[in-house]
Amino acid sequence: MNSEETTQKLAALDSLLDAERTALLNGELEKLASMLEDKENLILTLNSAEHRDLEALQRLDAKVKRNQLLLDGALEGIRSVARRMAALRRIKGSLETYDSTGKKRNVEMDAARAVEKRA
């Protein structure tokens, strides 16, 4: 790959990393999957090329690290929501209480019954 092609690939990866950041910040996680193959191909191509522009590579490295932090945060947020939803499902079917001796007691709730509120 010649110098001009390498410069074009660097610019394409730079643009793609900016688009990835925007998708992460906007919560558009579905867009990340479509970007993955392009990103991998660009990185593979650039890894096999001779580089003279160390500054451009350092900028790209900083963007990759920045996006990785954003992605880690998004994944932790998803995990947190999943844990919370599991806890809510668990609570919905039972009630934990304590008896007069201080022992924990679990009261199962019948899902078919509902509490009716009247004004």
C-alpha angles and dihedrals in degrees: 000000000000127000095263093052090048090051090051092049091049090051092047092051091046090054092046092051090051090050090048090052091050091050091050093048091048093047092242094143093158089068091060093070092057091050095050099079093047091048093049092048093049092048092048091049093048092047089060094047129089111250128210099160103079092166092059091049091051090051090050091048090053091050092049090051091047092051091047090056090050091048091049089052092050091050092049089051091052091048090049092052091048091052091048093049091049090051091050091050089049093049094045093066099044146024123223115211139153128244126222091276093054096253117142114248127191117211113197115221122218107236092206093062121079133190113240118211118209126189 
